[in-house]
Amino acid sequence: MTAMTKALDDLLASYVEALFPIIYIHHSDYVVADDIIDKAVKKVSASAKIFEFNNARGEVDFFTKAPRLACTLQEFLSLNADAGFEHQTFIVLKGVHNQLTLDEVVAHLKIISDNNLYRDGYYATVIIVSEKLIIPFELENYITLFDIPLPDSAQIGEIIRIFLRENMLSISDELLSEFVLSFKGLNDFQIRQILNLAYQDGGDISNADRALVLNEKEQFIKKTEMLEIVNFKETIDDIGGLERLKAWLGKKRVIFSSMDKALKFGVDSPKGIMIIGMPGCGKSLTAKATSKLFGVQLVRLDVGRLLGKYVGESEENMRKALTLAEAISPCVLWIDEIEKAFAGIGPGSGGHEVTTRLFGHFLTWMQEKSNTVFVVATANDITNLPPEFLRKGRFDELFYVDLPNDEERLKIIEIHVKKRGKWSSDLNAYSLVMATNGFSGADLEAVVKETIENAFINGDDGITTKMLENVIKETKSISVTLKEKILKIREKIQEYDITPASVNK
C-alpha cells in the first residue's frame, strides 16, 4: 500500500493548498484514511493542528484516539470553527454522514468553508471520512470527493508477500498470481482478513483457500442490496439453437478458465455482450448459461435499486454496485431489460438528469474496465436506447436473438419434453415444427408444460403429437400478440447491423 498511499497523500495535500474547504473521503477503512491524512498534513504544515470528531465518541485525539470531550457534532464544530484563525487547522469528521443534513451542521460547515475561501489569515480544512456518501444540496459546491482506489495487482501481491513473511509462509509464484487475481476488487483490510482466516483454518495458504475467497466475497453481496446473487440450474445445453452465440461464448470460456495466463499472454480481459431481441427467446437463459459455462458467480444488477434521494447518492450507489461486482470477480454481471433503465437518454430526449449521469458513469466504466467482470446486458427493445450503447468498445459483441427457426424450434421442443422424461420417437417432429412457426422459446415451453399437465390430469402414460398440436392450436404466439412491436425491433436491428445469434439468420 506504500506507493499508493504516497501518491494519495500528495494529492490530498494539493487539495488543501488549493483551499478546497471540505474534502469527503468515502472509505470504510479509517486506518488507511488516517495514514493518508497524517502524511498530507505534515506536507502542508509541520505545526498544523488536527481536531477529530468520532460519531460514536465525540472529540478524540487524532493520533491516540483517546477521548477528549463528550459532545455533539454541532458542539464540536462550534468549539473548533475559529481555530483556523490561530493556526493551520484540519477538522476531521468520522462517520457523520447521517448528521450532514442537519440545519445547524450545514450552517457551521458553510461558515468554516466561507472563511477558508474568503477570509485572510484563516486556514481550516474539513475532512469527512465515512463509509456512506451523503452530500446535502447546500454543501454540494463546497465538497470535493476524494477517492481511495482499491489496490492494483502489484499492491495486492505486496500485501500477500508481507503476510507470508510475517507468518513465515511461502507459496509458488503461480499460486501467488492466482491469489492476486482472486483478490482483485478487495481493499487492504479485506485481503488481510481473508488471509488471516485461511491461515487460522489450516496454517498453509493453498489453492483450496481460493474457494474461501469466493465464499467471503459472497458475504459482501448479501450485506448490501445493490446486487442479487442468482441461483439456477440451467446450462448451455438448455439453449435450443443460437449456435453462433454459443460458439462465441465457448471461445471466451477458454480465456476465463485460464484468465491469469491469458492476461500474461497479452489477451484483454473480456468486457461482455449485449443480447437484443424478442421476449421469451433465450436472453435470460443465456445469461445464466454463460455463468455456468465460465464457472463463475452470476449476480444481477437492478438499476432501479440505485436511485437515491440525496445529491450524488444515485451515482455513488452505481459506483458501489460496480465496485462490489469487481470485488466478487471473476463473475458474470447480468443487467436484465437494460432498456428500461437507460431508455430516453440524450439531448432533447427528456431523460431524467440523474439517469443520464448513471448512464454516463456506466458507459465510462464499460469503456475503461480491465477487471474480470463479464457483463451480460439483455434488452427486448432497443428503439429508445441511446446509440452510444450500441457501439463496439463498450461490449465485445452485440447479438440479436430472433424468433427460433425450424431447426431451433425442434431442438427447443425436444429439450423441454426430454427434461420432463416424455420424449418418444413416435412424436412427429416435422408436424410440430410446421405448426409452431412464429412461436418463441417461452411459447414452446408453455406448450410442452401444458400438454404434459393435461396428460397427467387425464391419466395418460405419455404424450402424443396430437396432444401437442391441440395445445398449439389454443396458444397465441408472440408473433401474433406483439406483431407490430416485432416489426419495429427488426427494423432497428437491420439499421445497426447487429450480429444474429443463430447461424442461418
C-alpha positions as CSV (number, residue, x, y, z in Angstrom):
1,M,0.0,0.0,0.0
2,T,3.0,2.3,0.4
3,A,3.2,3.5,-3.2
4,M,-0.5,4.1,-3.5
5,T,-0.6,6.0,-0.1
6,K,2.3,8.2,-1.1
7,A,0.5,9.3,-4.3
8,L,-2.7,9.9,-2.4
9,D,-1.2,12.0,0.4
10,D,0.4,14.2,-2.3
11,L,-3.0,14.6,-3.9
12,L,-4.7,15.4,-0.6
13,A,-2.0,18.0,0.3
14,S,-2.5,19.7,-3.1
15,Y,-6.3,19.9,-2.4
16,V,-5.6,21.5,0.9
17,E,-3.1,24.0,-0.5
18,A,-5.7,24.9,-3.2
19,L,-8.1,25.9,-0.4
20,F,-10.7,23.1,-1.1
21,P,-12.8,23.7,2.0
22,I,-14.5,20.3,2.5
23,I,-12.9,17.0,1.4
24,Y,-15.0,13.9,1.5
25,I,-13.1,10.6,1.8
26,H,-15.6,7.9,1.1
27,H,-13.9,4.8,2.6
28,S,-14.6,2.2,5.2
29,D,-11.1,1.7,6.5
30,Y,-10.4,4.6,8.8
31,V,-6.8,3.4,9.5
32,V,-5.9,3.8,5.8
33,A,-7.6,7.2,5.7
34,D,-5.8,8.4,8.8
35,D,-2.4,7.4,7.4
36,I,-3.1,9.4,4.2
37,I,-4.4,12.4,6.3
38,D,-1.4,12.3,8.6
39,K,1.2,12.3,5.8
40,A,-0.7,15.1,3.9
41,V,-0.9,17.3,7.0
42,K,2.8,17.0,7.6
43,K,3.5,18.1,4.0
44,V,1.2,21.1,4.3
45,S,2.4,22.4,7.7
46,A,4.6,20.9,10.4
47,S,2.7,22.9,13.0
48,A,-0.8,22.2,11.8
49,K,-3.4,21.1,14.4
50,I,-5.8,18.2,13.8
51,F,-9.2,18.1,15.6
52,E,-11.1,14.8,15.2
53,F,-14.8,14.1,15.9
54,N,-15.9,10.5,16.0
55,N,-19.7,10.0,15.7
56,A,-19.6,7.3,18.5
57,R,-17.2,9.0,21.0
58,G,-17.3,12.8,20.4
59,E,-14.0,14.7,20.2
60,V,-10.9,12.3,20.3
61,D,-7.2,12.7,19.9
62,F,-6.4,12.1,16.2
63,F,-3.2,10.1,16.9
64,T,-4.1,8.1,20.1
65,K,-7.9,8.0,19.6
66,A,-8.2,8.8,23.4
67,P,-11.4,10.7,24.3
68,R,-11.1,14.4,24.7
69,L,-14.6,15.7,25.1
70,A,-18.1,14.2,25.0
71,C,-20.0,16.4,22.7
72,T,-22.4,16.5,19.7
73,L,-21.2,17.3,16.2
74,Q,-22.8,20.7,16.4
75,E,-21.0,21.5,19.7
76,F,-17.7,20.2,18.2
77,L,-17.9,22.4,15.2
78,S,-18.9,25.4,17.3
79,L,-15.9,24.9,19.6
80,N,-13.3,24.4,16.8
81,A,-14.6,26.6,14.0
82,D,-12.4,29.6,14.9
83,A,-9.2,27.5,15.3
84,G,-8.3,28.4,11.7
85,F,-7.5,31.9,12.7
86,E,-4.8,30.7,15.2
87,H,-3.0,28.1,13.2
88,Q,-3.4,25.8,10.1
89,T,-6.3,23.5,11.1
90,F,-7.7,20.2,10.0
91,I,-11.2,19.3,11.2
92,V,-11.6,15.5,10.7
93,L,-15.2,14.2,11.0
94,K,-15.6,10.4,11.2
95,G,-18.9,8.6,10.4
96,V,-21.1,11.7,10.4
97,H,-23.0,11.1,7.1
98,N,-26.4,10.8,8.9
99,Q,-25.8,14.2,10.5
100,L,-24.7,16.2,7.5
101,T,-28.3,17.2,6.6
102,L,-29.0,18.8,10.0
103,D,-29.5,22.6,9.6
104,E,-27.1,23.6,12.3
105,V,-24.4,21.3,11.0
106,V,-24.8,22.6,7.5
107,A,-24.6,26.2,8.8
108,H,-21.4,25.5,10.7
109,L,-19.7,23.8,7.7
110,K,-20.7,26.7,5.4
111,I,-19.2,29.2,7.8
112,I,-15.9,27.3,8.0
113,S,-15.9,26.9,4.2
114,D,-16.5,30.5,3.5
115,N,-13.9,31.6,6.0
116,N,-11.4,29.3,4.4
117,L,-12.1,30.6,0.9
118,Y,-12.6,34.3,1.6
119,R,-11.0,35.4,5.0
120,D,-7.4,36.3,5.0
121,G,-5.4,34.6,7.8
122,Y,-7.9,31.8,8.2
123,Y,-6.9,28.2,7.3
124,A,-9.2,25.4,8.2
125,T,-9.9,22.3,6.1
126,V,-12.8,19.9,6.9
127,I,-12.1,16.3,6.1
128,I,-15.1,14.0,6.2
129,V,-14.3,10.2,6.4
130,S,-17.3,7.9,6.0
131,E,-18.3,4.6,4.5
132,K,-21.5,6.2,3.2
133,L,-21.7,9.2,0.9
134,I,-24.4,11.8,1.6
135,I,-24.0,15.3,0.2
136,P,-26.6,17.8,1.2
137,F,-27.6,20.2,-1.6
138,E,-26.5,23.2,0.4
139,L,-22.9,21.9,0.6
140,E,-22.6,20.5,-2.9
141,N,-20.4,23.3,-4.2
142,Y,-18.1,23.1,-1.1
143,I,-17.4,19.4,-1.1
144,T,-14.7,17.7,-3.1
145,L,-14.8,13.9,-3.3
146,F,-11.5,12.1,-2.6
147,D,-11.3,8.5,-3.8
148,I,-9.0,5.9,-2.3
149,P,-8.7,3.3,-5.1
150,L,-8.6,-0.4,-4.4
151,P,-5.2,-2.0,-4.6
152,D,-3.9,-2.9,-8.0
153,S,-2.3,-6.2,-8.9
154,A,1.2,-5.1,-7.8
155,Q,-0.1,-3.8,-4.5
156,I,-2.2,-6.9,-3.8
157,G,0.9,-9.0,-4.5
158,E,2.9,-6.9,-2.0
159,I,0.2,-7.3,0.7
160,I,0.2,-11.1,0.2
161,R,4.1,-11.2,0.4
162,I,4.2,-9.2,3.6
163,F,1.6,-11.5,5.2
164,L,3.6,-14.6,4.1
165,R,6.8,-13.1,5.6
166,E,5.1,-12.2,8.8
167,N,3.8,-15.7,9.2
168,M,6.9,-17.5,7.8
169,L,4.9,-19.0,4.9
170,S,5.7,-19.5,1.2
171,I,3.8,-20.2,-2.0
172,S,4.7,-20.7,-5.6
173,D,4.8,-17.7,-8.0
174,E,2.0,-19.3,-10.0
175,L,-0.3,-19.7,-6.9
176,L,0.6,-16.1,-5.9
177,S,-0.6,-14.9,-9.3
178,E,-3.8,-16.8,-8.9
179,F,-4.5,-15.3,-5.5
180,V,-3.7,-11.8,-6.8
181,L,-6.4,-12.3,-9.4
182,S,-8.9,-13.7,-6.8
183,F,-8.3,-10.7,-4.5
184,K,-8.9,-8.1,-7.2
185,G,-11.7,-5.7,-6.1
186,L,-11.0,-6.0,-2.3
187,N,-9.3,-3.4,-0.1
188,D,-6.3,-3.9,2.1
189,F,-8.3,-4.7,5.2
190,Q,-10.5,-7.3,3.4
191,I,-7.5,-9.1,1.9
192,R,-5.7,-9.3,5.2
193,Q,-8.9,-10.5,6.9
194,I,-9.3,-13.4,4.4
195,L,-5.6,-14.3,4.6
196,N,-5.9,-14.5,8.4
197,L,-9.0,-16.7,8.1
198,A,-7.2,-19.0,5.7
199,Y,-4.1,-19.1,7.9
200,Q,-6.2,-19.9,11.1
201,D,-8.1,-22.5,9.2
202,G,-5.2,-24.6,8.0
203,G,-1.9,-22.9,8.6
204,D,-0.6,-23.0,5.0
205,I,-2.1,-20.9,2.2
206,S,-3.0,-23.3,-0.6
207,N,-5.1,-23.4,-3.8
208,A,-8.0,-24.7,-1.8
209,D,-8.2,-21.4,0.0
210,R,-9.3,-19.7,-3.2
211,A,-12.8,-21.1,-2.6
212,L,-12.7,-19.3,0.8
213,V,-12.1,-16.1,-1.0
214,L,-15.2,-16.6,-3.2
215,N,-17.3,-17.5,-0.2
216,E,-16.2,-14.4,1.6
217,K,-16.9,-12.3,-1.5
218,E,-20.5,-13.7,-1.5
219,Q,-20.9,-12.2,2.0
220,F,-20.2,-8.7,0.7
221,I,-23.2,-9.1,-1.7
222,K,-25.5,-10.3,1.0
223,K,-24.7,-7.3,3.2
224,T,-25.9,-4.9,0.5
225,E,-29.0,-4.5,-1.6
226,M,-27.0,-3.3,-4.7
227,L,-26.7,-6.7,-6.3
228,E,-28.6,-10.0,-6.2
229,I,-27.0,-13.5,-6.3
230,V,-28.9,-15.6,-8.9
231,N,-29.1,-19.3,-8.2
232,F,-30.1,-21.6,-11.1
233,K,-29.7,-25.0,-12.8
234,E,-29.6,-24.1,-16.5
235,T,-26.6,-24.9,-18.6
236,I,-25.6,-24.1,-22.2
237,D,-27.2,-27.4,-23.3
238,D,-30.6,-26.0,-22.3
239,I,-30.4,-23.4,-25.1
240,G,-32.1,-24.6,-28.2
241,G,-30.2,-23.1,-31.2
242,L,-28.3,-19.7,-31.1
243,E,-25.2,-21.6,-32.3
244,R,-23.3,-18.6,-33.3
245,L,-23.7,-17.0,-29.9
246,K,-22.9,-20.3,-28.1
247,A,-19.7,-20.7,-30.2
248,W,-18.6,-17.2,-29.4
249,L,-19.2,-17.8,-25.6
250,G,-17.2,-21.0,-25.9
251,K,-14.2,-19.1,-27.1
252,K,-14.5,-16.6,-24.2
253,R,-14.7,-19.6,-21.8
254,V,-11.2,-20.6,-22.8
255,I,-10.0,-17.2,-21.7
256,F,-12.0,-17.2,-18.4
257,S,-10.8,-20.7,-17.5
258,S,-7.2,-19.5,-17.7
259,M,-7.5,-15.8,-17.1
260,D,-4.2,-15.3,-15.4
261,K,-2.3,-17.0,-18.3
262,A,-4.4,-15.2,-20.9
263,L,-3.6,-11.8,-19.4
264,K,0.1,-12.5,-19.2
265,F,-0.1,-13.6,-22.8
266,G,-1.5,-10.2,-23.8
267,V,-5.2,-11.1,-24.1
268,D,-7.5,-8.4,-23.0
269,S,-10.0,-9.3,-20.3
270,P,-13.4,-9.8,-21.9
271,K,-15.9,-7.0,-21.3
272,G,-19.2,-8.6,-22.1
273,I,-22.0,-8.8,-24.5
274,M,-25.4,-7.3,-25.2
275,I,-28.2,-9.6,-26.3
276,I,-31.1,-8.0,-28.0
277,G,-34.3,-9.5,-29.3
278,M,-37.7,-10.9,-28.8
279,P,-39.1,-11.6,-25.3
280,G,-39.0,-15.3,-24.4
281,C,-36.3,-16.2,-26.9
282,G,-33.5,-17.2,-24.6
283,K,-31.8,-14.0,-23.5
284,S,-32.1,-14.5,-19.7
285,L,-31.3,-18.2,-20.2
286,T,-28.1,-17.2,-22.0
287,A,-27.1,-15.0,-19.1
288,K,-27.5,-18.0,-16.7
289,A,-25.8,-20.4,-19.1
290,T,-22.8,-18.1,-19.5
291,S,-22.2,-18.0,-15.8
292,K,-22.4,-21.8,-15.7
293,L,-20.1,-22.1,-18.7
294,F,-17.5,-19.8,-17.3
295,G,-17.7,-21.4,-13.9
296,V,-18.3,-18.1,-12.0
297,Q,-20.9,-16.5,-9.9
298,L,-23.9,-14.8,-11.5
299,V,-25.1,-11.5,-10.0
300,R,-27.9,-9.3,-11.2
301,L,-27.9,-5.5,-11.2
302,D,-31.3,-3.7,-10.9
303,V,-30.6,-0.1,-11.8
304,G,-33.9,1.0,-10.2
305,R,-32.5,0.0,-6.8
306,L,-29.7,2.5,-7.1
307,L,-31.8,5.7,-7.2
308,G,-31.4,7.8,-4.0
309,K,-32.8,11.0,-2.7
310,Y,-29.6,13.0,-2.0
311,V,-27.4,14.8,-4.4
312,G,-24.8,12.3,-5.8
313,E,-26.3,9.4,-3.9
314,S,-27.5,7.6,-7.1
315,E,-24.2,7.9,-8.8
316,E,-22.4,6.8,-5.6
317,N,-24.7,3.7,-5.5
318,M,-23.8,2.9,-9.1
319,R,-20.1,3.2,-8.3
320,K,-20.6,1.0,-5.2
321,A,-22.5,-1.6,-7.2
322,L,-19.9,-1.8,-9.9
323,T,-17.1,-1.8,-7.3
324,L,-18.9,-4.7,-5.5
325,A,-19.1,-6.6,-8.8
326,E,-15.4,-6.1,-9.1
327,A,-14.9,-7.3,-5.6
328,I,-16.5,-10.6,-6.2
329,S,-15.0,-11.0,-9.7
330,P,-14.5,-13.1,-11.7
331,C,-18.2,-13.1,-12.1
332,V,-21.0,-12.5,-14.7
333,L,-22.9,-9.3,-14.1
334,W,-26.4,-9.6,-15.6
335,I,-28.3,-6.4,-16.3
336,D,-31.8,-7.5,-17.4
337,E,-34.0,-5.3,-19.6
338,I,-31.4,-2.6,-19.7
339,E,-33.5,-0.5,-22.0
340,K,-35.9,0.2,-19.1
341,A,-33.0,1.7,-17.0
342,F,-31.4,3.8,-19.7
343,A,-34.1,4.5,-22.3
344,G,-34.6,8.1,-23.4
345,I,-31.1,9.3,-22.6
346,G,-29.5,12.1,-24.6
347,P,-30.1,15.7,-25.8
348,G,-33.7,16.5,-26.3
349,S,-34.9,13.1,-25.1
350,G,-36.3,14.3,-21.8
351,G,-34.4,11.7,-19.9
352,H,-34.0,12.3,-16.1
353,E,-30.8,14.1,-15.2
354,V,-29.9,11.5,-12.6
355,T,-30.5,8.7,-15.0
356,T,-28.3,10.4,-17.6
357,R,-25.5,10.7,-15.1
358,L,-25.8,7.0,-14.2
359,F,-25.7,6.1,-17.9
360,G,-22.5,8.2,-18.3
361,H,-20.9,6.5,-15.3
362,F,-21.8,3.0,-16.6
363,L,-20.5,3.8,-20.1
364,T,-17.2,5.1,-18.8
365,W,-16.8,2.0,-16.6
366,M,-17.5,-0.3,-19.5
367,Q,-15.1,1.5,-21.7
368,E,-12.2,1.6,-19.3
369,K,-12.7,-1.6,-17.3
370,S,-9.9,-4.1,-17.2
371,N,-11.3,-6.4,-14.5
372,T,-12.8,-9.9,-14.7
373,V,-16.4,-8.8,-14.5
374,F,-18.2,-10.1,-17.7
375,V,-21.3,-8.1,-18.4
376,V,-24.3,-9.7,-20.0
377,A,-26.9,-7.0,-20.8
378,T,-30.2,-8.1,-22.2
379,A,-32.8,-5.9,-23.9
380,N,-36.2,-6.6,-25.5
381,D,-36.4,-3.3,-27.3
382,I,-33.6,-1.0,-28.4
383,T,-35.7,1.5,-30.2
384,N,-35.3,4.0,-27.4
385,L,-31.7,3.2,-26.3
386,P,-29.1,5.8,-27.0
387,P,-26.8,5.0,-29.9
388,E,-23.6,5.1,-27.7
389,F,-24.8,1.9,-26.1
390,L,-24.7,0.0,-29.3
391,R,-21.2,0.9,-30.3
392,K,-18.4,-1.7,-30.1
393,G,-15.8,-0.9,-27.4
394,R,-18.5,-0.8,-24.7
395,F,-19.3,-4.5,-25.3
396,D,-17.2,-7.1,-27.0
397,E,-20.1,-8.1,-29.2
398,L,-23.8,-7.4,-29.7
399,F,-26.1,-10.3,-30.7
400,Y,-29.6,-10.3,-32.0
401,V,-31.9,-13.1,-30.9
402,D,-34.9,-13.6,-33.3
403,L,-37.8,-16.0,-33.1
404,P,-36.4,-19.5,-33.4
405,N,-36.2,-21.0,-36.9
406,D,-37.5,-24.5,-37.8
407,E,-34.4,-26.4,-36.6
408,E,-34.3,-24.4,-33.3
409,R,-37.9,-24.9,-32.6
410,L,-37.4,-28.7,-32.9
411,K,-34.5,-28.5,-30.5
412,I,-36.4,-26.4,-28.0
413,I,-39.4,-28.8,-28.0
414,E,-37.0,-31.8,-27.7
415,I,-35.2,-30.1,-24.7
416,H,-38.4,-29.4,-22.8
417,V,-40.0,-32.8,-23.5
418,K,-36.8,-34.7,-22.6
419,K,-36.4,-32.6,-19.4
420,R,-39.7,-34.0,-18.3
421,G,-39.0,-37.5,-19.3
422,K,-41.7,-37.8,-22.0
423,W,-39.7,-37.9,-25.3
424,S,-40.7,-40.6,-27.8
425,S,-39.6,-41.5,-31.3
426,D,-43.3,-41.6,-32.2
427,L,-43.6,-37.8,-32.0
428,N,-43.9,-36.3,-35.5
429,A,-41.2,-33.6,-35.4
430,Y,-42.0,-32.2,-38.8
431,S,-45.6,-31.7,-37.9
432,L,-44.8,-29.9,-34.7
433,V,-42.3,-27.6,-36.4
434,M,-44.7,-26.6,-39.1
435,A,-47.4,-25.9,-36.5
436,T,-45.3,-23.7,-34.4
437,N,-44.0,-21.1,-36.9
438,G,-43.7,-17.8,-35.1
439,F,-43.5,-19.3,-31.6
440,S,-40.9,-18.1,-29.2
441,G,-38.9,-20.4,-26.9
442,A,-41.2,-19.4,-24.0
443,D,-44.2,-20.2,-26.1
444,L,-42.9,-23.7,-26.9
445,E,-42.0,-24.4,-23.2
446,A,-45.5,-23.4,-22.2
447,V,-47.0,-25.7,-24.9
448,V,-44.9,-28.7,-23.6
449,K,-45.8,-27.9,-19.9
450,E,-49.5,-27.6,-20.6
451,T,-49.5,-30.8,-22.7
452,I,-47.8,-32.9,-20.0
453,E,-50.1,-31.4,-17.3
454,N,-53.2,-32.3,-19.4
455,A,-51.8,-35.9,-19.8
456,F,-51.3,-36.3,-16.1
457,I,-54.8,-35.0,-15.3
458,N,-56.4,-37.3,-17.9
459,G,-54.4,-40.3,-16.7
460,D,-52.3,-40.8,-19.9
461,D,-49.0,-42.6,-19.7
462,G,-47.2,-40.2,-22.1
463,I,-47.9,-37.5,-24.7
464,T,-48.6,-37.7,-28.5
465,T,-48.1,-35.4,-31.4
466,K,-51.9,-34.9,-31.4
467,M,-51.9,-33.8,-27.8
468,L,-49.1,-31.2,-28.5
469,E,-50.9,-30.0,-31.7
470,N,-54.2,-29.4,-29.7
471,V,-52.4,-27.2,-27.2
472,I,-50.5,-25.4,-30.0
473,K,-53.9,-24.5,-31.7
474,E,-55.1,-22.9,-28.5
475,T,-51.9,-20.9,-27.9
476,K,-51.4,-17.4,-29.2
477,S,-47.8,-17.0,-30.1
478,I,-45.7,-13.9,-29.5
479,S,-45.7,-13.2,-33.3
480,V,-49.4,-12.7,-33.1
481,T,-49.7,-10.8,-29.8
482,L,-46.7,-8.5,-30.4
483,K,-46.7,-8.3,-34.2
484,E,-46.2,-4.6,-34.6
485,K,-43.5,-4.4,-31.9
486,I,-41.6,-7.3,-33.5
487,L,-41.5,-5.5,-36.9
488,K,-40.1,-2.3,-35.2
489,I,-37.4,-4.2,-33.4
490,R,-36.4,-6.0,-36.6
491,E,-36.2,-2.7,-38.5
492,K,-33.9,-1.3,-35.8
493,I,-31.7,-4.4,-35.8
494,Q,-31.2,-4.0,-39.5
495,E,-30.3,-0.3,-39.1
496,Y,-27.4,-1.2,-36.6
497,D,-26.3,-4.4,-38.4
498,I,-26.2,-6.4,-35.2
499,T,-24.8,-10.0,-35.4
500,P,-27.5,-12.7,-35.5
501,A,-27.2,-15.2,-32.6
502,S,-28.4,-18.1,-34.9
503,V,-26.2,-19.5,-37.7
504,N,-28.8,-19.3,-40.5
505,K,-30.3,-15.9,-39.7
